[in-house]
Amino acid sequence: MRSVDLAEKECFKLINEQEQLQVKDADDLLKKMGCQNQSDLQVKVISIFGNTGEGKSHTLNQIFFRGAEVFPTSSNQASCTLGVWGAFDPNTKALVLDTEGMLGISSSAKQRKRLLLKVLAVSDVIIYRTRSERLNTDMYKFLAEASRAYTKYFRDDLEAVARKAECDCIFGPPVYIFHDTRHTSVLMGDKGQKPEEQLKENFTKQNLKIDGFNSLHYIGERNNGNETDFKRIQEAVFNEIRNNGVRSPRRPKIVLDMLETINKKFSGHIQSTEPAFPDEYFTCTSVCSACQSRCCLFMNHATHDNGSKDHEAERQCKYHHQFENKIFLCKKCDSEGERRIVVPKTSSAKDNTWLGLAKYAWSGYVLECEKCGIIYRSRQYWYGNESPDRSVVKEEYQHVWPGSIMGSAAHAGRQVLEGVAALGSALSTISAPPAKVVSSWLTDQVNPAYWTPNHLCTHCKLCHEPLTTIHHCRKCGEGFCDACSDATMPVPERGWGDEPVRVCKNCLQSRKNLEEQAEAFVCNGDDRTVRARQVSEVISGTLASVAKYPIEFLKDTTRPSYWIPDELIKSCNVCGKAFGPRLTLHHCRACGQGVCDMCSPNLRPVKERGWDHPVRVCNTCIK
């Protein structure tokens, strides 16, 4: 028997209860194994599993260390093994791992079981130890779930590490069930059926699969109250260690690399009310807010080298009005195999803010593809376009993951309001409302060259009555009252196109032949100024409408749906300071949270929200 001091020297903690590796590197592992001078050493990993109190540590001591208490044992109720402990057997060149028992009292039972599965995945031989009189469901479920975890989550990563180290391809490990009973008979060959065949049949009856393992073996011992005989299990395990046809020995560094790889990929908190094990142990905990689907990617996929930054779900999402999770894909790009999301917005990315505001007022919102450019305008022909989902875009419902940003057309009104407010602030005077000044300024700036300036139009050119509202004839350019200019006709010679526009009664009467139109067209056509006037008329009407309503009402009605309402915001979402007369509330255009000026000094485009030009973004989102 080896002394306790020797046992303490040879037994070391490999992984603690929080799934953290306790060895620094391969050299540290060799040192703890007592093989620091054997850099070319190759080992096989033998691990044992079972419920608490089944004698796992004692079994390893008997098989590999001739009964010496290398792995401590205890007769107390509490588990004597926490985490994963290792010891090296120089005779068989086996790295022996003792694991924490299942079904024991623990505040982190799920993390414990996930840890056991990681150890099982890097093992070359697995021993399942049970002293129950009859094989229970716990064993069958654990082995089936371990098989599934190995094939679904671990195998690809383990094979990648093996290929990198130029090792043999990784096959599933063999499993040895060591069944020790006192009063009940162990499984025996019945009617020509071996114990292993009976076990496989029991797995099938419970609709459980164990195809992740290379082979399944059963060794049963009925002790009748005497000491358990470990000779058969020892002989079977030693023969498996010597068999290199399925699993070849590896350098301890490769074993450690495998453990580190799967430990980084699968770690973190496990939610308690999620899908059945083992999925919840290894998949991302993010849940879609719209349809409650869970992300099907592995844990920590956003930070893993080969992982995706985006979440994924196995089923399609559904529309939820609260999140407005409908997105549009460019139909042309989609037919060419490219996925390009288009967001309804007020203006093209190529237009500056004021020009975009004018175009929005004239022709409505736009859909712009990064590759195809503008593919849709809602009022391009005044009477409206065909619905975009029938012509240029494809609709989809997007999952709403924590922290995700959904595109929406709901902030178009807000963009118009902000543009009007900025324009009005720049031109307002003490004696006149901002909207009125802006409207007057726009009118003077964009009138066609042949129009009589507004300040000279004091009386109607036809009836000579004083003018309260000035209407310009699109043909002659003079100022008239409404009654004297209520006629319409096309004036293409002035650049107004083929649609009927306002003209005075004199011009309506004077049109006689096409030569007059051609002559006028040659002398006075000015397409650019006429187009500017067309835009300004719509903007002026917009400004006049805006001036009729209190600004706070307009703010509320044009608030984007993803913005938190002002009345619900009490303090800055970044620094936590309370809003008041000395601390103004602003909204971050990316997340919609309320922030103060100090916490949102940066401007940048937020294209996923439809803001192509630099807008206010909080410090949290800017990172």
Beta strands, then each sheet from edge to edge (+ up, - down):
strand 1: 12-15
strand 2: 44-49
strand 3: 84-89
strand 4: 94-99
strand 5: 125-130
strand 6: 175-181
strand 7: 216-222
strand 8: 326-330
strand 9: 341-342
strand 10: 366-369
strand 11: 373-377
strand 12: 393-397
strand 13: 471-472
strand 14: 479-480
strand 15: 487-490
strand 16: 500-503
strand 17: 586-587
strand 18: 594-595
strand 19: 602-606
strand 20: 611-617
sheet 1: 1+ 3- 4+ 2+ 5+ 6+ 7+
sheet 2: 9+ 8- 12+
sheet 3: 10+ 11-
sheet 4: 13+ 14-
sheet 5: 15+ 16-
sheet 6: 17+ 18-
sheet 7: 19+ 20-
end
